[in-house]
Amino acid sequence: MGILKPVLETDKLIRNAKRIHMIGIGGSGMNPIAEILHNLGYDLTGSDNNETDSLKRIKSLGIPVVMGHFPENVHGAELVIHSAAIMQDNPELAEARRLGIPTLERSFALGALTRNFDNVIGICGTHGKTTVTAMTTQIFVEAGRDPSAVIGGKLPLTGCYGISGKSDTFLVESCEYVDTFLKLSPDTAVILNVDRDHMEYFKTLERLKESFTKFAESAKKVIVNGDDQNSLDCVKDMEYITYGLSDNCDYRAENVVYGTKSAGEYDLVHGNEVVCHIEVSVPGVHNI
């Protein structure tokens, strides 16, 4: 199990830079990273091709944004971060290479950010990552924990794809596609489920499980769906906490009732103790 977070070359690039230019700054994956970097005191600039609500939010923070991609946009930058959708012949990326300005694809920048927080919660799984990361973020926000978060969907509470708080808690949707989540350094790894997906990359279910095992091994604490055998297979050689509906789970839902005051409600039980009663506003046993 990992204890000390490694310091990688990507981390040094971000730590040593004062002025960062972000290509595609309004994108769903780039937007929350920009907010967090802005709150950390970096001097940011950005560029994008489309006016969106996310881009309006970035501009409202006072971050200068140019519409369109032009070589001069990167002039003066000490680091360029770009989304995965940006082609390698993009004029800004090409100019950064010509000038010798380091560049980072968005997932590497996100990985570096996880090593700047002391309580990183990485939520992974073949299904439900966005929903559960959004739910967890809302719980932390309403509990006054002031987290930062990167979510794969827009959270109505914040109106954007994440949030930048002042605490050491960082909630991160952690995607297994092409092993992207292995760039992250979680303190707590949450595994929702493991199912056959992205087989064009992983080829076999066993290779997919191996990646989830590596992600779990990089964390200090592992929380796993005790009702999903594939998930349990991934953590069989390590300590972990389980949640679910079955009696053998460490944390479980009991006395489940559907369609009364809410979409569903239940008692959250740990051991023999009822921790609290929870009402869920979104339907489905999977959300419980």
Disulfide bonds with the S-S distance in Angstrom:
none
